[in-house]
Amino acid sequence: MDSWWVLLCLSLLLRTSGFQAANASKPNILLIMADDLGIGDLGCYGNNTLRTPNIDRLAEEGVRLTQHLAAAPLCTPSRSSFLTGRHSFRSGMEAHDGYRALQWNGGSGGLPENETTFARILQQQGYATGLIGKWHQGVNCESRTDHCHHPLNHGFDYFYGMPFTLVNDCDPGRPPEVDASTRARLWFYTQVAALGVLTVALGKICGLISVPWKAVLGAASLVFLFFVSWYASFGFVRRWNCILMRNHDVTEQPMVLERTARLMLQEAVSYIERNKHGPFLLFVSLLHVHIPLVTTKQFLGKSQHGLYGDNVEEMDWLVGEILQAIEENGLKNTTFAYFTSDHGGHLEARDERGQLGGWNGIFRGGKGMGGWEGGIRVPGIFRWPGVLPAGRVIHEPTSLMDVFPTVVELGGGHVPQDRVIDGRSLVPLLQGTAEHSAHEFLFHYCGKYLHAARWHEKDSGRLWKVHYMTPRFHPKGAGACHGQGVCPCSGDGVTQHSPPLLFDLSRDPSETRPLSPGSEPRYHAVLARVHEALEQHRRTLSPVPPQFSLGNIVWKPWLQPCCGTFPLCACTQDGDPNEA
């Protein structure tokens, strides 16, 4: 009997100590994502004119991926894929035509409630889960306070930042950006209609036209109502979209751009200090380096590349301050840290002073282009001292979608089995227990249109890339679609290739030398193998409600987040109306 009790106690002790060891082995997880950063903007990826010492040191102390790929070339769909490990169209977070990203805080589209983020799974595993910075996955569905798309409804227990994204409209000195062409057309129609009414009124006064004054006043009223109906949203983009929230509350409306970086940094450092006894997941979603490139005086004019370079160097400083907070709280060796960008640099971003977008290194194309490498190849840097080898460089194809299963595995959770998960855990690859990426094929979309596919032929080491559509650059010979915000995904703005373009990225990473049957003996065999994989991929697709439909994308006043009484929404930091 005594022996039985001894065995039972030992068993319970082992179970308890095993549980404690398992919890102790769960790392804190720090995910840092830049916005619109070109892979060629970092020193560790070959830039020798911009200073990014903090991100470069992260790479020196950890693992750097050279073929890390966004699942989409624009903010909203890319981040949806990052959060869920799934292609964004599986969530309805892609466009068939028209709008390719959310346009308003007051729209009803966004990441559906039935999607599972890595934050939700880690929250269930006992993690504190925080998001500081940009969200851009929607806010409300049916009422101003339902917050169905809000971060707190997707597994984060703390949120501070922008529910939307930076746009030029956030800076009163910049030209409009949100739906600028539509806004210009509506203003033109208003002017034409007003001129018509004025002409009729003058004709009536001069006795040239016999029209009742009631008809003239009625027409003028209709023109005025038309003007008010569209100006209520477009005339106040800064107030409606450029806001800060803490959890469910609006704390600044409109936000003061000059102090936003400081506030984000304070929040990130404070979150680390509050949760240092862990485990915690902190997703720092930077507003840098998206236009309008708001940069503090400390960094203005300090880089060799104008305002954009200044903004990159300030971003690197912010990353350094966050990493320093990790170290000062004694968390460096217990924190799995990751740095990336949501997609490639924005080549069309320019003003009278020159380029405002990033540099994508040797890679062709940029933001908005779903096939060319420059639009989707992003930094991928991981650090976990003592667990991941320092200074290791991996040249295997990986995806932002892989972060989902990687983080879930590290946090002790399980990937959902009731849906298609496109990401694959990076843990074996990062630790060196696997030689190759788990991806044999990756598919690259622009909106809902498949633009390209890649095949990693592991036996030969060759990396094939097949392009089915490519954007038509303009002016002809340029490397981007200048005169437009970004290149289109379909219609007259693309060239459809039949047969497809074929490149060998292992020998031609810049995609400048398309192969042909004459230059590549395996040309037809490669295309056939990729086509077979594509058909298998297409069998995994199923229709879902579109989040970017016109009904979801338009501004709805009853959904608009507001500090105070709508439409008199105004407050400064933490809701003090006296400073508004």
C-alpha positions as MATLAB code, in Angstrom:
seq = 'MDSWWVLLCLSLLLRTSGFQAANASKPNILLIMADDLGIGDLGCYGNNTLRTPNIDRLAEEGVRLTQHLAAAPLCTPSRSSFLTGRHSFRSGMEAHDGYRALQWNGGSGGLPENETTFARILQQQGYATGLIGKWHQGVNCESRTDHCHHPLNHGFDYFYGMPFTLVNDCDPGRPPEVDASTRARLWFYTQVAALGVLTVALGKICGLISVPWKAVLGAASLVFLFFVSWYASFGFVRRWNCILMRNHDVTEQPMVLERTARLMLQEAVSYIERNKHGPFLLFVSLLHVHIPLVTTKQFLGKSQHGLYGDNVEEMDWLVGEILQAIEENGLKNTTFAYFTSDHGGHLEARDERGQLGGWNGIFRGGKGMGGWEGGIRVPGIFRWPGVLPAGRVIHEPTSLMDVFPTVVELGGGHVPQDRVIDGRSLVPLLQGTAEHSAHEFLFHYCGKYLHAARWHEKDSGRLWKVHYMTPRFHPKGAGACHGQGVCPCSGDGVTQHSPPLLFDLSRDPSETRPLSPGSEPRYHAVLARVHEALEQHRRTLSPVPPQFSLGNIVWKPWLQPCCGTFPLCACTQDGDPNEA';
ca = [
       0.000    0.000    0.000;
       2.833    2.380    0.937;
       4.545    1.632   -2.370;
       1.336    2.419   -4.240;
       1.108    5.840   -2.533;
       4.751    6.557   -3.334;
       4.187    5.751   -7.002;
       1.042    7.874   -7.091;
       2.822   10.856   -5.510;
       5.756   10.489   -7.895;
       3.335   10.344  -10.827;
       1.544   13.488   -9.694;
       4.859   15.245   -9.077;
       6.119   14.336  -12.542;
       2.887   15.519  -14.141;
       3.018   18.810  -12.234;
       6.686   19.422  -13.002;
       6.073   18.460  -16.630;
       3.222   20.961  -16.828;
       5.389   23.675  -15.296;
       8.232   22.875  -17.698;
       5.848   23.017  -20.642;
       4.563   26.418  -19.551;
       8.101   27.633  -18.886;
       9.104   26.585  -22.404;
       6.423   28.736  -23.993;
       8.231   31.790  -25.279;
       6.945   35.313  -25.299;
       6.183   36.182  -28.903;
       6.990   39.592  -30.395;
       5.853   40.180  -33.970;
       6.842   43.452  -35.653;
       5.427   44.312  -39.070;
       6.411   47.368  -41.099;
       4.038   48.887  -43.641;
       5.091   49.180  -47.319;
       8.782   48.558  -46.543;
      10.882   47.426  -49.490;
      13.139   44.439  -48.852;
      16.021   46.436  -50.336;
      15.690   49.164  -47.688;
      17.505   47.148  -44.990;
      21.223   46.781  -44.523;
      20.944   43.053  -43.849;
      19.310   42.671  -47.270;
      22.010   44.591  -49.127;
      21.320   48.295  -48.591;
      24.503   50.242  -47.822;
      23.072   53.780  -47.855;
      20.279   53.588  -45.251;
      21.103   53.035  -41.590;
      19.110   50.164  -40.046;
      21.459   48.914  -37.295;
      18.765   47.562  -34.975;
      17.052   45.387  -37.569;
      20.456   44.317  -38.898;
      21.491   43.259  -35.375;
      18.272   41.251  -35.062;
      19.317   39.378  -38.208;
      22.869   38.844  -36.906;
      21.510   37.335  -33.700;
      18.897   35.203  -35.420;
      17.756   33.666  -38.689;
      17.206   35.603  -41.905;
      14.946   34.361  -44.708;
      15.724   35.498  -48.247;
      12.592   34.123  -49.934;
       9.910   35.283  -47.519;
       6.706   36.085  -49.409;
       3.535   38.025  -48.743;
       0.318   36.247  -49.674;
      -1.062   39.466  -51.195;
       0.521   42.721  -52.390;
      -1.758   45.129  -50.476;
      -2.332   45.909  -46.799;
      -5.756   44.494  -45.903;
      -5.554   41.126  -47.702;
      -1.914   40.566  -46.772;
      -2.611   41.142  -43.081;
      -5.688   38.933  -43.213;
      -3.526   36.090  -44.510;
      -0.853   36.790  -41.901;
      -3.359   36.652  -39.036;
      -5.156   33.493  -40.198;
      -2.550   31.496  -42.145;
      -4.958   31.414  -45.101;
      -5.139   33.079  -48.481;
      -7.272   36.172  -48.009;
      -9.882   35.130  -50.583;
     -10.789   32.195  -48.327;
     -12.094   34.837  -45.895;
     -13.683   37.027  -48.556;
     -10.920   39.581  -47.955;
     -10.030   40.005  -51.622;
     -11.663   41.856  -54.482;
     -12.960   40.556  -57.791;
     -12.876   44.029  -59.237;
     -12.811   47.517  -57.830;
     -11.687   48.062  -54.261;
      -8.813   45.873  -53.074;
      -8.532   47.138  -49.485;
     -10.901   48.526  -46.867;
     -11.630   52.227  -47.435;
     -13.425   53.362  -44.263;
     -13.631   52.794  -40.540;
     -17.355   53.234  -41.116;
     -17.691   50.412  -43.654;
     -19.185   47.032  -42.806;
     -16.556   44.808  -44.429;
     -13.760   43.180  -42.471;
     -12.220   39.981  -41.167;
     -15.181   37.651  -40.558;
     -15.974   36.569  -37.014;
     -15.656   32.889  -37.942;
     -11.988   33.280  -38.890;
      -9.430   32.112  -36.349;
      -6.334   34.232  -35.758;
      -3.153   33.126  -34.031;
      -4.064   35.581  -31.253;
      -7.288   33.712  -30.507;
      -5.503   30.366  -30.229;
      -2.741   31.741  -28.009;
      -5.299   33.498  -25.857;
      -6.854   30.094  -25.255;
      -3.399   28.821  -24.282;
      -3.113   31.385  -21.503;
      -1.212   34.091  -23.335;
      -1.800   37.786  -22.868;
      -2.381   39.037  -26.408;
      -1.842   42.620  -27.486;
      -1.909   44.586  -30.727;
      -0.236   47.987  -30.944;
      -0.534   49.944  -34.198;
      -2.358   49.397  -37.456;
      -5.297   46.986  -37.817;
      -7.036   47.664  -41.179;
      -9.298   44.616  -40.854;
     -12.561   46.460  -40.224;
     -14.439   47.529  -37.099;
     -18.240   47.165  -37.169;
     -20.932   45.203  -38.975;
     -24.394   46.538  -38.110;
     -24.014   49.149  -35.380;
     -21.418   51.595  -34.120;
     -20.662   49.450  -31.089;
     -20.925   45.843  -32.274;
     -17.153   45.757  -33.048;
     -17.568   42.477  -34.918;
     -14.294   42.939  -36.853;
     -12.405   44.624  -34.015;
      -9.101   43.155  -32.719;
     -10.733   42.368  -29.371;
     -13.187   40.151  -31.241;
     -10.318   38.294  -32.906;
      -8.318   37.103  -29.934;
      -6.463   40.213  -28.805;
      -7.210   41.238  -25.227;
      -5.585   44.661  -25.654;
      -5.545   47.055  -28.597;
      -4.087   50.496  -29.031;
      -3.673   52.073  -32.433;
      -5.320   52.822  -35.753;
      -8.280   50.675  -36.702;
      -7.665   51.929  -40.258;
      -4.356   52.842  -41.967;
      -2.338   55.935  -42.691;
      -3.428   57.794  -45.819;
      -2.513   61.191  -47.239;
      -5.849   62.507  -45.986;
      -4.511   62.171  -42.422;
      -2.169   65.085  -43.170;
      -4.094   68.304  -43.926;
      -1.224   69.495  -46.108;
      -1.361   66.508  -48.463;
      -3.581   65.915  -51.508;
      -6.533   63.530  -50.984;
      -5.930   59.807  -51.365;
      -9.029   57.840  -50.325;
     -11.112   57.384  -53.468;
      -9.564   60.544  -54.931;
     -10.777   59.851  -58.480;
     -14.361   59.204  -57.349;
     -14.237   62.320  -55.205;
     -13.052   64.382  -58.183;
     -15.851   63.042  -60.376;
     -18.499   63.790  -57.768;
     -17.206   67.323  -57.353;
     -17.267   67.768  -61.136;
     -20.863   66.504  -61.347;
     -21.849   68.857  -58.524;
     -20.293   71.834  -60.293;
     -21.988   70.971  -63.598;
     -25.371   70.524  -61.909;
     -24.967   73.760  -59.916;
     -23.969   75.638  -63.068;
     -27.044   74.256  -64.818;
     -29.360   75.422  -62.021;
     -27.671   78.821  -61.935;
     -28.075   79.179  -65.698;
     -31.776   78.374  -65.481;
     -32.193   80.860  -62.608;
     -30.463   83.626  -64.587;
     -32.613   82.792  -67.612;
     -35.707   83.070  -65.421;
     -34.563   86.444  -64.025;
     -33.847   87.790  -67.517;
     -37.168   86.529  -68.825;
     -35.511   84.167  -71.308;
     -36.958   81.007  -69.762;
     -40.453   80.388  -68.469;
     -39.879   78.048  -65.555;
     -41.673   78.147  -62.188;
     -39.490   79.303  -59.315;
     -40.563   76.217  -57.397;
     -38.918   74.045  -60.049;
     -35.717   76.082  -59.885;
     -35.618   75.898  -56.083;
     -36.418   72.183  -56.199;
     -33.535   71.554  -58.599;
     -31.198   73.628  -56.409;
     -32.286   71.618  -53.375;
     -31.534   68.353  -55.174;
     -28.060   69.593  -56.123;
     -27.441   70.632  -52.531;
     -28.613   67.261  -51.186;
     -26.401   65.482  -53.710;
     -23.437   67.552  -52.554;
     -24.152   66.952  -48.869;
     -24.641   63.211  -49.398;
     -21.133   62.642  -50.721;
     -19.315   65.435  -48.900;
     -20.496   64.057  -45.545;
     -17.995   61.226  -46.036;
     -15.365   62.442  -48.496;
     -15.142   65.914  -47.018;
     -14.217   64.539  -43.596;
     -11.917   61.610  -44.398;
      -9.372   62.735  -41.817;
     -11.979   62.860  -39.058;
     -13.591   59.536  -39.993;
     -10.504   57.430  -40.789;
      -7.535   58.954  -38.988;
      -8.332   58.028  -35.411;
      -6.743   56.223  -32.491;
      -8.493   53.690  -30.273;
      -7.694   52.028  -26.985;
      -9.627   48.782  -26.846;
     -13.211   49.768  -27.776;
     -12.866   53.495  -27.114;
     -11.812   56.239  -29.515;
      -9.067   58.242  -27.785;
      -8.093   60.719  -30.505;
     -10.222   61.980  -33.401;
      -8.671   63.087  -35.659;
      -5.243   61.869  -34.616;
      -2.248   64.196  -34.345;
       0.298   62.566  -36.622;
       3.374   64.213  -35.137;
       3.012   62.394  -31.815;
       1.648   59.063  -33.012;
       5.028   57.286  -33.215;
       5.853   58.288  -29.620;
       2.454   57.075  -28.396;
       2.826   53.730  -30.168;
       6.287   53.232  -28.695;
       5.099   54.099  -25.189;
       2.242   51.631  -25.512;
       4.508   48.828  -26.768;
       7.051   49.327  -23.981;
       4.297   49.588  -21.372;
       2.691   46.369  -22.636;
       5.993   44.502  -22.321;
       6.520   45.782  -18.773;
       2.971   44.916  -17.714;
       3.183   41.386  -19.065;
       6.836   40.532  -18.484;
       5.906   37.610  -16.259;
       4.262   36.187  -19.406;
       3.704   34.445  -21.544;
       2.573   37.198  -23.903;
       2.003   37.736  -27.600;
       2.614   41.297  -28.769;
       1.963   42.244  -32.395;
       3.479   45.659  -33.118;
       1.989   46.752  -36.425;
       3.982   49.845  -37.355;
       2.577   52.803  -39.264;
       6.035   53.339  -40.776;
       6.837   53.540  -43.709;
       3.421   54.182  -45.275;
       2.745   57.570  -46.826;
       2.348   60.352  -45.721;
       5.695   59.451  -44.062;
       5.194   61.388  -40.842;
       8.669   61.725  -39.320;
       9.751   63.460  -36.123;
      12.266   66.326  -36.147;
      14.911   64.054  -34.649;
      15.161   62.159  -37.963;
      14.149   64.731  -40.600;
      16.896   65.382  -43.131;
      19.245   62.833  -41.582;
      19.215   60.128  -44.282;
      20.599   60.023  -47.821;
      17.193   59.270  -49.311;
      14.959   62.193  -48.439;
      11.777   61.887  -46.456;
      11.377   58.175  -47.170;
      14.881   57.398  -45.942;
      14.284   59.510  -42.830;
      11.155   57.495  -42.129;
      12.976   54.164  -42.573;
      15.695   55.211  -40.142;
      13.087   56.344  -37.605;
      11.334   52.987  -38.015;
      14.604   51.192  -37.263;
      15.000   53.315  -34.135;
      11.495   52.356  -32.998;
      12.314   48.682  -33.497;
      15.496   49.167  -31.490;
      13.606   50.777  -28.608;
      11.136   47.888  -28.485;
      13.943   45.316  -28.532;
      15.727   47.265  -25.799;
      12.589   47.062  -23.659;
      12.642   43.291  -24.139;
      16.263   43.159  -22.976;
      15.859   45.572  -20.054;
      13.034   43.427  -18.706;
      15.228   40.329  -18.879;
      13.155   38.727  -21.643;
      15.618   38.441  -24.521;
      16.321   34.721  -24.117;
      12.649   33.858  -23.583;
      11.226   35.887  -26.467;
      10.656   34.702  -30.015;
      11.019   37.915  -32.044;
      10.077   38.409  -35.697;
      10.337   41.310  -38.125;
       8.741   41.652  -41.567;
       6.768   43.920  -43.905;
       3.232   43.387  -45.168;
       4.349   43.579  -48.833;
       6.838   45.307  -51.113;
       7.676   48.977  -51.481;
       5.263   51.420  -53.118;
       6.864   52.434  -56.426;
       4.069   54.789  -57.517;
       4.275   56.881  -54.341;
       5.788   60.202  -55.460;
       5.364   63.917  -55.029;
       7.043   67.031  -56.398;
      10.141   66.235  -54.321;
      10.577   62.736  -55.733;
      10.143   59.139  -54.643;
       8.132   58.469  -51.469;
       8.070   54.687  -51.689;
      10.561   51.951  -50.942;
      13.265   50.104  -52.826;
      12.688   46.448  -53.607;
      16.318   45.669  -54.351;
      16.988   43.579  -57.424;
      13.373   42.439  -57.605;
      10.958   43.564  -60.295;
       7.724   45.364  -59.446;
       6.283   46.578  -56.165;
       3.217   47.108  -53.995;
      -0.044   46.099  -55.647;
       1.599   43.587  -58.024;
       0.660   40.049  -57.093;
       3.115   38.225  -59.338;
       6.372   40.135  -59.657;
       8.774   39.472  -56.795;
       9.102   43.135  -55.818;
       5.470   43.245  -54.736;
       5.559   40.194  -52.508;
       9.132   39.464  -51.374;
       9.548   40.826  -47.856;
      12.033   40.692  -44.975;
      11.758   37.692  -42.702;
      13.926   37.830  -39.568;
      13.531   35.572  -36.502;
      15.431   35.616  -33.202;
      15.233   33.361  -30.170;
      18.633   33.214  -28.461;
      19.735   29.741  -27.483;
      17.039   28.089  -29.577;
      17.530   29.474  -33.083;
      21.078   29.567  -34.495;
      22.542   33.065  -34.764;
      23.518   34.382  -38.167;
      21.805   31.640  -40.159;
      20.493   32.512  -43.632;
      17.787   30.377  -45.270;
      17.096   30.534  -49.006;
      13.942   28.384  -48.992;
      10.523   29.738  -50.121;
       8.385   30.713  -47.127;
       5.254   32.773  -46.615;
       3.801   35.309  -44.204;
       1.033   32.725  -43.818;
       3.601   30.419  -42.192;
       3.754   32.659  -39.128;
       0.282   31.461  -38.075;
       1.126   27.749  -37.618;
       4.602   28.651  -36.310;
       3.254   30.865  -33.530;
       0.458   28.415  -32.739;
       2.973   25.573  -32.367;
       5.297   27.619  -30.157;
       2.360   28.652  -27.980;
       1.258   25.069  -27.406;
      -1.897   25.313  -29.503;
      -3.204   23.381  -32.472;
      -3.925   24.521  -36.003;
      -7.657   24.347  -36.847;
      -8.653   21.179  -38.692;
     -12.006   22.423  -39.979;
     -10.622   24.694  -42.729;
      -7.840   24.952  -45.256;
      -4.655   26.350  -43.718;
      -2.190   27.451  -46.391;
       0.704   28.215  -44.032;
       3.234   25.664  -42.814;
       5.144   25.747  -39.534;
       8.629   27.209  -39.841;
       9.893   25.684  -36.589;
      11.803   22.752  -38.198;
      13.319   25.014  -40.846;
      14.341   27.705  -38.358;
      15.860   25.210  -35.919;
      17.726   23.413  -38.697;
      16.001   20.047  -38.270;
      14.495   20.357  -41.770;
      16.559   21.110  -44.855;
      13.737   22.334  -47.072;
      10.614   24.455  -46.755;
       7.348   22.578  -46.427;
       6.104   24.450  -49.508;
       6.564   22.784  -52.866;
       4.153   25.173  -54.608;
       3.044   28.699  -53.770;
       0.330   30.642  -55.581;
       0.400   34.402  -56.002;
      -2.822   36.354  -56.365;
      -3.700   39.915  -57.248;
      -7.201   40.419  -55.893;
      -9.003   37.197  -56.778;
      -6.932   36.724  -59.909;
      -4.106   34.212  -59.982;
      -1.142   36.045  -61.469;
       1.700   33.609  -60.829;
       2.765   30.341  -59.253;
       6.129   29.001  -58.104;
       7.468   25.484  -57.912;
      10.361   24.673  -55.621;
      11.862   21.591  -57.213;
      13.682   20.358  -54.152;
      15.667   17.562  -55.799;
      17.331   19.876  -58.308;
      17.238   23.031  -56.188;
      15.668   24.979  -59.024;
      12.912   27.479  -58.347;
      10.472   27.905  -61.207;
       8.093   30.869  -61.501;
       5.160   30.898  -63.932;
       3.345   34.152  -64.757;
      -0.184   33.949  -66.150;
      -0.867   37.699  -65.970;
       1.382   40.706  -65.495;
       0.479   44.396  -65.063;
       0.988   46.779  -67.964;
       3.440   49.397  -66.779;
       3.082   52.982  -67.879;
       4.580   55.008  -69.246;
       5.862   52.224  -71.462;
       9.202   50.965  -70.270;
       8.632   52.065  -66.667;
       8.726   49.575  -63.828;
       5.425   50.637  -62.295;
       1.977   52.054  -63.097;
       2.722   55.748  -62.630;
      -0.337   57.955  -62.620;
      -2.302   55.339  -60.671;
      -2.227   54.467  -57.000;
      -1.157   50.896  -57.783;
      -1.292   48.617  -60.816;
      -4.660   46.948  -61.512;
      -5.208   43.201  -61.253;
      -7.368   42.613  -64.317;
      -8.946   44.083  -67.419;
      -7.058   46.388  -69.735;
      -4.447   46.995  -67.061;
      -2.908   43.516  -67.379;
      -1.407   41.345  -70.079;
      -2.557   37.732  -70.138;
       0.187   35.360  -71.241;
      -0.545   32.331  -73.378;
       1.680   30.440  -73.087;
       2.641   31.680  -69.625;
       5.958   33.351  -68.888;
       8.455   31.012  -67.249;
      11.454   32.086  -65.150;
      14.069   30.207  -63.169;
      14.392   32.312  -60.018;
      17.352   30.275  -58.811;
      19.340   31.739  -61.724;
      17.315   34.846  -62.580;
      15.848   36.335  -59.379;
      15.183   39.657  -61.117;
      12.843   37.950  -63.617;
      14.446   39.552  -66.650;
      15.034   36.496  -68.871;
      11.858   34.524  -69.662;
      12.598   30.971  -70.726;
      11.411   29.313  -73.937;
      11.426   25.786  -75.340;
      14.663   26.708  -77.114;
      16.457   27.932  -73.983;
      15.039   25.445  -71.473;
      14.691   21.759  -72.476;
      12.202   21.122  -69.648;
      10.006   24.112  -70.537;
       6.844   22.126  -71.353;
       7.353   19.635  -68.507;
       7.680   22.428  -65.939;
       4.536   24.202  -67.171;
       2.623   20.914  -67.099;
       3.724   20.149  -63.527;
       2.779   23.614  -62.268;
      -0.569   23.388  -64.076;
      -1.279   20.057  -62.353;
      -0.536   21.584  -58.952;
      -2.714   24.585  -59.804;
      -5.666   22.353  -60.596;
      -5.262   20.626  -57.222;
      -5.110   24.025  -55.523;
      -8.277   25.195  -57.263;
     -10.160   22.208  -55.906;
      -9.630   23.628  -52.405;
     -11.447   26.873  -53.237;
     -15.015   27.563  -52.182;
     -17.206   30.697  -52.374;
     -17.521   32.948  -49.310;
     -19.312   36.270  -48.721;
     -17.262   39.090  -50.277;
     -16.060   41.625  -47.715;
     -15.072   44.156  -50.397;
     -18.455   44.342  -52.117;
     -19.812   47.834  -52.734;
     -22.335   47.372  -49.932;
     -19.554   46.544  -47.474;
     -17.003   49.064  -48.672;
     -19.071   52.290  -48.653;
     -19.087   54.638  -45.666;
     -22.077   54.186  -43.351;
     -22.570   56.936  -40.791;
     -24.249   54.594  -38.287;
     -21.070   52.458  -38.214;
     -18.574   55.281  -37.813;
     -16.458   55.040  -34.620;
     -16.919   58.303  -32.790;
     -15.582   60.091  -29.746;
     -18.454   62.195  -28.477;
     -21.821   62.708  -30.168;
     -22.024   61.888  -33.873;
     -21.409   63.783  -36.141;
     -19.581   66.157  -33.778;
     -16.833   63.602  -33.210;
     -13.734   65.175  -31.697;
     -11.336   64.421  -28.869;
      -7.655   64.393  -28.147;
      -5.557   61.726  -26.481;
      -7.572   59.656  -24.009;
     -10.792   61.445  -24.861;
     -10.170   64.919  -23.414;
     -12.582   67.099  -25.435;
     -11.101   70.341  -24.080;
      -8.005   70.034  -26.276;
      -9.860   69.123  -29.480;
];
